[in-house]
């Protein structure tokens, strides 16, 4: 118990080094559920960033309390090198939940695309068996979510038809058979490539693709789609807006703004209440040189209420009290940065011990 308590306080790199010390340590760090549970609980206090390159070679950036803003050589992401055995082609990240990732290989408007669930830290993954492709299908869109109430993970599949323009929602619950359930027709539009990755208050959220005054939510337990009020008076078109989760609040921000003197971040302080929307104004003049007029996406709250933001291929930290930015240097390029909770739980904990998962290497190669 004492050994688990000590090891669970380590960062990711030392944990993998400790696996090579002896059989006892290897078994504790690889198979003991108590270690996995304690580590994941503690990791919520120390955020990580999942850096995705679009070709299936992710890396993880640990943001410990001692993270050095300016020492680029020290802020080196952990390179994960899983050799996923899937067909060559573009890889799209659908979502992340508790250390598990869902991604799509290939274009979702053709039959030959594939959906995978993975724990990139352990190098495990499996392919989700998709429903038979129908000739009437125009395109499909995927989402990935987790219910705290039931402890279930679900993959969503939004199916748009060619002629009838009828859209249907199908749900696959991990660990409960291998069947997709059709939960009925839905009238709300979804973006072409994905749902938004905002999983908060027991629901997955996304913006209307044509209107800027409606936010949709999928209740993970009841599997019902509802609508939420957007901030009043929005004039920014929906394709320039981005839904994010910051500090357990649903937020909406100007994702791409080239003409205004400020960028707005709206916070829904009381979930579902229109009057609770409050606005944080960020002056464009305060943004570091080289980050203005490019994609602007808040990632997480960290370090005394500061907001970590991705601007293009760079990271910056915004201090709401001081109304100021500072660049967060990272070794290498930042393609897509998303909040990530590292987990040492095997995929078999949700799929069952008899379920066949692919392990692409005996242990994660850390560099």
C-alpha positions as CSV (number, residue, x, y, z in Angstrom):
1,X,0.0,0.0,0.0
2,X,2.8,2.4,0.9
3,X,4.6,1.5,-2.3
4,X,1.5,2.2,-4.4
5,X,1.0,5.5,-2.6
6,X,4.6,6.6,-3.5
7,X,4.5,5.4,-7.1
8,X,1.2,7.0,-7.8
9,X,2.7,10.4,-7.1
10,X,5.3,10.1,-9.9
11,X,4.9,11.7,-13.4
12,X,4.5,9.5,-16.5
13,X,8.2,9.0,-17.5
14,X,9.4,7.8,-14.1
15,X,6.5,5.4,-13.8
16,X,7.5,3.6,-17.0
17,X,11.1,3.5,-15.8
18,X,10.0,2.0,-12.6
19,X,8.3,-0.8,-14.5
20,X,11.7,-2.1,-15.4
21,X,13.0,-2.3,-11.8
22,X,11.6,-5.6,-10.8
23,X,8.7,-8.0,-11.3
24,X,6.9,-6.7,-8.2
25,X,7.0,-3.1,-9.4
26,X,6.0,-4.1,-13.0
27,X,3.0,-6.0,-11.7
28,X,1.9,-3.2,-9.5
29,X,2.2,-0.6,-12.2
30,X,0.7,-2.8,-14.9
31,X,-2.1,-4.7,-13.3
32,X,-3.0,-3.4,-9.9
33,X,-6.4,-1.6,-10.0
34,X,-5.7,0.3,-6.8
35,X,-2.6,2.0,-8.4
36,X,-4.6,2.9,-11.6
37,X,-7.4,4.4,-9.5
38,X,-5.2,6.4,-7.2
39,X,-3.1,7.7,-10.1
40,X,-6.1,8.8,-12.2
41,X,-7.6,10.6,-9.2
42,X,-4.4,12.5,-8.6
43,X,-3.8,13.2,-12.3
44,X,-7.0,15.3,-12.3
45,X,-5.1,17.9,-10.3
46,X,-2.2,18.1,-12.7
47,X,-3.5,18.6,-16.3
48,X,-2.0,17.0,-19.3
49,X,-2.3,18.1,-22.9
50,X,-2.8,15.5,-25.7
51,X,-1.0,16.6,-28.8
52,X,-2.4,15.0,-31.9
53,X,-0.6,15.1,-35.3
54,X,-3.3,13.7,-37.6
55,X,-1.4,10.5,-38.5
56,X,-1.8,8.5,-35.3
57,X,1.5,9.5,-33.5
58,X,0.3,11.3,-30.4
59,X,2.4,12.9,-27.6
60,X,1.5,14.0,-24.1
61,X,2.6,17.2,-22.4
62,X,2.5,17.2,-18.6
63,X,1.7,20.5,-17.0
64,X,3.0,20.1,-13.5
65,X,3.1,22.9,-11.0
66,X,6.8,23.5,-11.7
67,X,6.2,23.8,-15.5
68,X,8.7,26.3,-16.9
69,X,7.0,28.7,-19.3
70,X,10.3,29.7,-21.0
71,X,12.6,26.7,-21.0
72,X,11.7,25.2,-24.3
73,X,14.2,22.3,-24.0
74,X,12.7,21.2,-20.7
75,X,9.1,21.3,-21.9
76,X,9.5,18.2,-24.1
77,X,6.3,16.2,-24.7
78,X,6.3,12.5,-24.1
79,X,6.3,10.9,-27.4
80,X,4.1,7.8,-27.8
81,X,4.9,5.6,-30.7
82,X,2.1,3.0,-31.0
83,X,2.2,1.3,-34.4
84,X,-1.5,1.0,-35.0
85,X,-2.2,-1.6,-37.6
86,X,-4.9,0.2,-39.6
87,X,-5.1,1.2,-43.3
88,X,-3.1,4.2,-44.3
89,X,-4.9,7.5,-44.5
90,X,-6.0,10.5,-42.6
91,X,-6.8,10.0,-38.9
92,X,-9.5,12.2,-37.2
93,X,-9.7,12.5,-33.4
94,X,-13.3,12.1,-32.3
95,X,-13.0,12.6,-28.6
96,X,-11.2,11.7,-25.3
97,X,-12.7,10.4,-22.1
98,X,-10.7,9.4,-19.0
99,X,-7.6,8.5,-20.9
100,X,-9.4,6.6,-23.6
101,X,-9.5,8.1,-27.2
102,X,-11.8,7.5,-30.1
103,X,-10.6,8.2,-33.6
104,X,-11.6,7.6,-37.2
105,X,-9.4,6.4,-40.0
106,X,-10.5,7.5,-43.4
107,X,-13.3,9.7,-44.8
108,X,-16.7,9.3,-43.2
109,X,-18.6,9.9,-46.4
110,X,-17.5,6.6,-47.9
111,X,-18.0,3.0,-46.8
112,X,-14.3,2.2,-46.1
113,X,-13.7,4.1,-42.9
114,X,-12.9,2.6,-39.5
115,X,-13.5,3.6,-35.9
116,X,-11.0,2.7,-33.1
117,X,-11.0,3.0,-29.3
118,X,-7.5,3.3,-27.7
119,X,-5.5,3.9,-24.6
120,X,-2.5,5.5,-26.2
121,X,-0.5,5.4,-22.9
122,X,-0.6,1.6,-22.8
123,X,-0.6,1.1,-26.5
124,X,-3.9,-0.7,-26.6
125,X,-6.7,-0.4,-29.1
126,X,-9.5,-2.2,-30.8
127,X,-11.7,-1.6,-33.9
128,X,-15.4,-0.9,-33.3
129,X,-17.5,-3.0,-35.6
130,X,-19.7,-0.6,-37.7
131,X,-23.2,-1.2,-39.0
132,X,-23.4,-2.4,-42.6
133,X,-23.1,0.6,-45.0
134,X,-26.4,1.4,-46.8
135,X,-26.6,3.0,-50.2
136,X,-28.9,5.7,-48.9
137,X,-26.2,7.0,-46.5
138,X,-24.8,10.4,-47.4
139,X,-22.3,10.8,-44.6
140,X,-21.9,9.9,-40.9
141,X,-20.5,11.9,-38.0
142,X,-19.1,10.4,-34.8
143,X,-19.0,11.4,-31.1
144,X,-17.5,9.9,-28.0
145,X,-18.8,10.5,-24.4
146,X,-18.7,9.1,-20.9
147,X,-21.5,9.0,-18.2
148,X,-20.3,9.4,-14.6
149,X,-23.7,8.2,-13.4
150,X,-23.5,4.7,-15.0
151,X,-19.7,4.5,-15.7
152,X,-20.5,3.7,-19.4
153,X,-18.7,4.9,-22.5
154,X,-20.7,5.5,-25.7
155,X,-19.8,6.1,-29.3
156,X,-22.4,8.2,-31.2
157,X,-23.0,7.8,-34.9
158,X,-25.1,10.6,-36.6
159,X,-26.3,9.2,-40.0
160,X,-27.5,11.6,-42.7
161,X,-29.4,10.2,-45.7
162,X,-29.1,11.4,-49.3
163,X,-32.6,11.8,-50.6
164,X,-35.0,11.9,-47.7
165,X,-32.7,14.3,-45.7
166,X,-33.7,12.3,-42.6
167,X,-31.0,12.0,-40.0
168,X,-30.8,9.3,-37.4
169,X,-28.7,8.8,-34.3
170,X,-27.1,5.4,-33.5
171,X,-25.4,4.6,-30.2
172,X,-22.8,1.9,-29.3
173,X,-22.2,1.3,-25.6
174,X,-18.8,0.0,-24.9
175,X,-18.8,-3.3,-23.0
176,X,-22.5,-4.0,-23.7
177,X,-22.5,-6.4,-26.6
178,X,-21.3,-5.3,-30.0
179,X,-24.6,-3.9,-31.4
180,X,-25.5,-0.3,-32.5
181,X,-28.9,0.9,-31.3
182,X,-30.9,3.3,-33.4
183,X,-32.4,5.8,-30.9
184,X,-34.5,7.6,-33.6
185,X,-34.6,10.5,-35.9
186,X,-33.2,13.9,-34.9
187,X,-33.8,17.2,-36.6
188,X,-30.8,19.1,-35.4
189,X,-27.8,19.6,-37.7
190,X,-24.3,18.3,-36.9
191,X,-21.0,19.5,-38.3
192,X,-19.6,17.5,-41.2
193,X,-16.6,15.9,-39.5
194,X,-17.5,15.6,-35.7
195,X,-19.5,16.6,-32.7
196,X,-17.7,19.0,-30.4
197,X,-15.7,17.4,-27.6
198,X,-17.5,19.2,-24.8
199,X,-18.7,16.5,-22.3
200,X,-20.1,18.3,-19.3
201,X,-23.1,17.9,-16.9
202,X,-23.7,14.4,-18.2
203,X,-24.2,15.6,-21.8
204,X,-22.2,16.0,-25.1
205,X,-22.6,19.4,-26.7
206,X,-22.3,20.9,-30.2
207,X,-23.2,24.1,-32.0
208,X,-25.9,24.4,-34.7
209,X,-24.0,24.3,-38.0
210,X,-26.2,27.1,-39.5
211,X,-27.4,29.2,-36.6
212,X,-25.5,30.9,-33.8
213,X,-28.3,31.0,-31.3
214,X,-28.7,27.3,-30.5
215,X,-26.5,24.8,-28.7
216,X,-27.5,21.2,-28.7
217,X,-26.9,18.5,-26.1
218,X,-27.1,14.8,-26.0
219,X,-28.0,13.4,-22.6
220,X,-25.7,10.4,-22.2
221,X,-28.1,8.6,-19.7
222,X,-31.5,9.2,-21.4
223,X,-30.1,9.4,-24.9
224,X,-32.3,12.4,-25.7
225,X,-31.3,15.5,-27.7
226,X,-32.1,18.8,-26.2
227,X,-31.3,22.5,-27.0
228,X,-29.7,25.1,-24.8
229,X,-29.8,28.9,-25.3
230,X,-26.7,30.5,-26.8
231,X,-25.4,33.9,-25.4
232,X,-27.9,36.6,-26.4
233,X,-27.0,39.1,-29.1
234,X,-24.3,37.0,-30.9
235,X,-23.4,38.3,-34.3
236,X,-20.5,35.9,-35.0
237,X,-21.4,33.2,-37.6
238,X,-21.5,29.6,-36.1
239,X,-18.5,28.5,-38.2
240,X,-16.3,31.1,-36.3
241,X,-17.5,29.9,-32.9
242,X,-16.1,27.2,-30.7
243,X,-17.6,25.3,-27.8
244,X,-15.2,24.4,-25.0
245,X,-15.2,23.3,-21.4
246,X,-13.3,25.5,-18.9
247,X,-13.3,24.8,-15.2
248,X,-16.4,22.6,-15.5
249,X,-18.3,25.4,-17.2
250,X,-19.8,25.4,-20.7
251,X,-18.0,28.1,-22.7
252,X,-18.3,29.6,-26.2
253,X,-15.5,31.6,-27.8
254,X,-14.6,33.4,-31.0
255,X,-12.6,30.6,-32.8
256,X,-11.5,32.7,-35.7
257,X,-11.8,36.5,-35.7
258,X,-10.0,38.8,-38.2
259,X,-11.8,42.1,-38.0
260,X,-12.7,42.8,-34.3
261,X,-10.5,44.5,-31.8
262,X,-11.4,41.9,-29.2
263,X,-12.1,38.1,-28.7
264,X,-15.0,37.1,-26.5
265,X,-15.2,34.1,-24.2
266,X,-18.8,33.4,-22.9
267,X,-19.3,31.4,-19.7
268,X,-22.6,29.7,-18.8
269,X,-22.2,30.1,-15.0
270,X,-25.5,28.2,-14.3
271,X,-26.0,25.3,-16.7
272,X,-29.1,25.7,-18.9
273,X,-29.9,29.2,-17.7
274,X,-29.8,31.8,-20.5
275,X,-29.4,34.7,-18.1
276,X,-26.2,33.2,-16.6
277,X,-24.1,33.8,-19.6
278,X,-21.2,36.1,-18.8
279,X,-18.6,37.5,-21.1
280,X,-14.8,37.7,-20.8
281,X,-13.3,40.2,-23.3
282,X,-9.8,39.7,-24.5
283,X,-8.3,42.6,-26.3
284,X,-6.5,41.7,-29.5
285,X,-3.7,44.1,-28.7
286,X,-2.8,42.0,-25.7
287,X,-2.3,38.8,-27.7
288,X,1.4,38.0,-28.4
289,X,2.8,38.9,-31.8
290,X,2.4,36.1,-34.3
291,X,-0.9,34.8,-32.7
292,X,-3.3,37.4,-33.9
293,X,-5.9,36.6,-36.6
294,X,-5.4,32.9,-36.4
295,X,-7.5,30.1,-34.8
296,X,-8.0,30.8,-31.1
297,X,-9.0,27.9,-28.9
298,X,-9.1,27.8,-25.0
299,X,-7.9,24.4,-23.7
300,X,-8.1,24.4,-19.9
301,X,-7.9,26.4,-16.7
302,X,-4.6,26.1,-14.9
303,X,-2.1,27.9,-12.6
304,X,-4.2,30.2,-10.4
305,X,-7.1,30.7,-12.9
306,X,-5.1,31.3,-16.0
307,X,-6.5,30.0,-19.3
308,X,-4.2,27.9,-21.5
309,X,-5.0,28.7,-25.2
310,X,-3.9,27.3,-28.5
311,X,-3.3,29.9,-31.2
312,X,-2.4,28.2,-34.4
313,X,0.6,26.0,-33.6
314,X,1.5,27.8,-30.4
315,X,0.4,27.8,-26.8
316,X,-0.1,30.8,-24.6
317,X,-1.4,31.4,-21.1
318,X,-3.9,34.2,-20.5
319,X,-4.3,35.8,-17.1
320,X,-7.8,37.2,-16.7
321,X,-6.9,39.4,-13.7
322,X,-3.9,41.0,-15.4
323,X,-5.5,41.0,-18.9
324,X,-2.1,39.7,-20.2
325,X,-0.6,36.8,-22.2
326,X,2.6,35.0,-22.1
327,X,3.8,32.4,-24.5
328,X,4.1,28.8,-23.3
329,X,7.1,27.3,-25.0
330,X,6.9,23.6,-26.1
331,X,9.6,21.5,-27.7
332,X,8.3,20.8,-31.2
333,X,5.2,21.9,-33.0
334,X,1.7,21.9,-31.6
335,X,-0.9,20.6,-34.2
336,X,-4.0,19.8,-32.1
337,X,-3.9,20.3,-28.3
338,X,-6.7,18.8,-26.1
339,X,-7.1,18.4,-22.4
340,X,-6.1,14.8,-21.4
341,X,-6.4,12.7,-18.3
342,X,-3.7,10.0,-18.5
343,X,-4.9,6.6,-17.4
344,X,-3.2,3.3,-16.7
345,X,-6.5,1.4,-16.9
346,X,-6.6,-1.3,-19.6
347,X,-9.4,-1.2,-22.2
348,X,-10.4,-4.6,-20.7
349,X,-11.7,-2.8,-17.6
350,X,-14.6,-1.5,-19.8
351,X,-14.9,-4.3,-22.4
352,X,-14.3,-7.3,-20.2
353,X,-11.4,-9.6,-19.5
354,X,-12.3,-11.9,-22.4
355,X,-12.5,-9.1,-24.9
356,X,-9.6,-9.1,-27.5
357,X,-7.6,-5.9,-27.6
358,X,-4.6,-5.3,-29.7
359,X,-1.4,-4.3,-27.8
360,X,0.9,-2.7,-30.3
361,X,4.0,-3.0,-28.1
362,X,4.8,-4.7,-24.8
363,X,5.4,-1.3,-23.0
364,X,5.1,2.3,-24.1
365,X,8.3,3.6,-25.6
366,X,9.0,6.9,-23.8
367,X,11.3,9.4,-25.4
